[in-house]
Amino acid sequence: MKLGLVLEGGGVRGIYTAGVLDCLMDHGITFHGVIGVSAGAIHGCSFLSGQRGRSIRYYTKYSRDYRFMSMRSFLTTGNVVGVDFCYHELPDKLDVYDHDAFLQNGVPFYTVCTNVETGKAEYLRISDMRGQIDYLRASASLPYFSRIVEIEGKKYLDGGCADSIPLKAFEELGYARNLVILTREEGYLKKPEKALLASVYRRYPAFRHTLLHRHECYNAQSAYVKQQEALGRAFVIRPSCALNIGRLEKDPAEIQRVYNIGYADATKKIEELKRFIAQFIAQEHTV
């Protein structure tokens, strides 16, 4: 049996996850595998390179830089998140990503992307953050606000369109017990997509269908997470309150506020999480 970490996305709301992950690093908690969706994957890669504080540092520093994320970027490039700045200049020069630490860690890292032509989720393993950075970019490419990302002849967008909380998928990959970090509070239910908006993708009917039924999928996944939590197969850290932050929030103070909630929520549950992991290790040794 393997212990996994499952990270939901949510745009800037995902900075909550960064707070949780930094708390986990402070307590030396590790996993056999990690899977992240969109912003979850963005913050998950810094967790795997052991770069505590990196996410909140560069988010607060560059959130108001139009190259980082802005309507100006969207209107001039077709991507609300600046591709060159966020996936090359920032990790290569401004807040350098530790590729060596990621490689030495060796923990399998998966990101979820939605295949625009099939409308299905694909679970892509990243073993080289430099060479496979487009997998990360595709997972975090918001529909309507991003250009389709083409990789090896396939067309991808945000993994959250088809699988926002990939707990079941990770279980099928062999991770029998999982920590699931959510970015929505208890009881949240996703509402249906506007049909007129989804018609933007009329050239891709399968993807359009996925968007129109995304709320059903998300709400079913949320229910599944609660089921696995009740059975003791998943440990869940979710926001203790509605985060009330926009997917494209630019105010550093608001970003810091949500990060702090994530760190505080994780701190409150850290001893319970340690017991969950200890029980898993004990079960593993008796198999």
Stockholm file with secondary structure:
# STOCKHOLM 1.0

chainA/1-287         MKLGLVLEGGGVRGIYTAGVLDCLMDHGITFHGVIGVSAGAIHGCSFLSGQRGRSIRYYTKYSRDYRFMSMRSFLTTGNVVGVDFCYHELPDKLDVYDHDAFLQNGVPFYTVCTNVETGKAEYLRISDMRGQIDYLRASASLPYFSRIVEIEGKKYLDGGCADSIPLKAFEELGYARNLVILTREEGYLKKPEKALLASVYRRYPAFRHTLLHRHECYNAQSAYVKQQEALGRAFVIRPSCALNIGRLEKDPAEIQRVYNIGYADATKKIEELKRFIAQFIAQEHTV
#=GR chainA/1-287 SS CCEEEEECCCGGGGHHHHHHHHHHHHTTCCCSEEEEETHHHHHHHHHHTTCTTHHHHHHHHHTTCTTTBCHHHHHHHSCSBCHHIIIIIIIIIISCCCHHHHHHHCCCEEEEEEETTTCCEEEEECSCTTTTHHHHHHHTCCTTTSCCEEETTEEEEEGGGTCSSTHHHHHHTTCCEEEEECSSCTTCCCCCCCHHHHGGGTTCHHHHHHHHTHHHHHHHHHHHHHHHHHTTSEEEECCSSCCCCCTTCCCHHHHHHHHHHHHHHHHHHHHHHHHHHHHHHHHHHHC
#=GC SS_cons         CCEEEEECCCGGGGHHHHHHHHHHHHTTCCCSEEEEETHHHHHHHHHHTTCTTHHHHHHHHHTTCTTTBCHHHHHHHSCSBCHHIIIIIIIIIISCCCHHHHHHHCCCEEEEEEETTTCCEEEEECSCTTTTHHHHHHHTCCTTTSCCEEETTEEEEEGGGTCSSTHHHHHHTTCCEEEEECSSCTTCCCCCCCHHHHGGGTTCHHHHHHHHTHHHHHHHHHHHHHHHHHTTSEEEECCSSCCCCCTTCCCHHHHHHHHHHHHHHHHHHHHHHHHHHHHHHHHHHHC
//
